Amino acid sequence: VQLQASGGGFVHAGGSLTLSCASSGEKNFAIDDMGWYRQAPGKQRELVARITFAGIQNYAHFAAGRFTVSRDNAPMAVTLQMHSLKPDDTAVYYCYAQLLGRHYWGQGTLVTVSS
């Protein structure tokens, strides 16, 4: 599984961004969960949102109500729509795909939110 993320950038507080992540590889059909983590400077990587193959979504408390995760299963891709962004949302965002209990990671995309 290879993941390619895109869509990061600079935005002012209150703005919106959409992150996309496309998956390629022969085992795409076996991917279960997909989603996004983020890592801010000096902090640990944390889950932002995830979505199962069936479309069940889970959100971190800071993402609920502002972020929306969605996915396509053919071709395999996951998207994160982010609204009402805050400076605290500044981080590198990583998409992931779970296959047979293992996480595969995209390369990370930087989101910078200015106050």
C-alpha positions in Angstrom: 0.0 0.0 0.0 1.4 3.4 -1.0 -0.3 6.6 0.2 0.1 10.0 -1.3 -1.3 13.0 0.6 -2.0 16.5 -0.6 -3.9 19.6 0.2 -2.0 21.2 3.1 -1.1 24.8 3.2 -1.4 28.1 5.0 -4.8 29.5 6.1 -6.0 32.2 8.5 -7.9 31.3 11.6 -11.5 30.5 10.8 -10.6 29.3 7.3 -11.0 25.9 5.7 -8.7 23.3 4.1 -9.3 19.9 2.5 -6.7 17.2 2.7 -6.7 14.3 0.3 -4.9 11.0 0.3 -4.9 8.4 -2.5 -3.9 4.8 -2.0 -2.3 2.6 -4.6 -1.1 -1.0 -4.5 -2.2 -4.5 -5.2 -3.7 -4.9 -1.7 -6.0 -1.9 -1.7 -9.0 -4.2 -1.7 -8.1 -5.4 1.8 -7.8 -2.0 3.5 -9.9 -1.7 6.5 -9.7 1.7 8.4 -8.4 4.8 6.8 -7.9 8.2 8.4 -5.7 11.0 9.6 -3.3 11.7 12.4 -1.5 14.9 13.1 1.7 15.9 14.9 2.3 19.4 16.1 5.9 20.6 16.9 7.0 19.1 20.2 4.0 16.9 20.6 3.1 13.3 20.0 1.2 12.2 16.9 -2.5 12.0 17.7 -5.5 10.7 15.9 -7.7 13.2 14.2 -10.4 11.1 12.5 -10.8 7.7 11.0 -13.4 5.9 8.9 -14.0 2.2 8.4 -14.5 0.4 5.1 -18.3 0.6 5.9 -18.2 4.3 6.4 -18.3 4.5 10.2 -16.5 7.6 11.4 -14.8 8.5 14.6 -13.3 11.8 15.6 -11.0 13.2 18.2 -12.7 15.6 20.5 -11.0 18.6 19.0 -12.1 17.6 15.5 -15.8 16.8 16.1 -18.1 19.3 14.6 -15.4 21.0 12.6 -13.8 18.2 10.6 -15.3 15.6 8.3 -13.6 12.5 7.1 -14.8 10.6 4.0 -13.5 7.9 1.8 -13.9 6.3 -1.6 -13.3 2.6 -1.9 -12.7 2.5 -5.7 -10.2 4.0 -6.2 -9.2 3.9 -2.6 -8.8 7.4 -1.1 -9.6 9.3 2.1 -10.4 13.0 2.5 -10.4 15.3 5.5 -12.4 18.5 5.3 -11.4 21.0 7.9 -13.5 24.1 8.8 -13.2 26.8 11.5 -9.5 26.1 11.7 -7.6 27.4 14.7 -3.9 28.1 15.3 -3.9 25.0 17.5 -4.6 22.9 14.4 -1.2 23.7 13.0 0.6 20.4 12.5 1.8 17.9 10.0 -1.1 15.8 9.0 -0.6 12.1 8.1 -3.0 9.9 6.3 -3.0 6.2 7.1 -4.5 3.0 5.9 -4.9 -0.1 8.1 -4.3 -3.5 6.4 -4.3 -6.7 8.3 -3.6 -4.9 11.6 -0.7 -2.8 10.2 -0.7 0.9 9.6 0.7 2.3 6.4 1.5 6.0 6.3 1.5 8.8 3.8 4.3 11.3 3.7 2.6 14.0 5.7 1.3 17.4 4.7 1.8 20.6 6.6 -1.1 22.7 7.7 -0.4 26.1 9.1 -3.1 28.2 10.7 -2.3 31.8 11.6 -4.0 33.8 14.2 
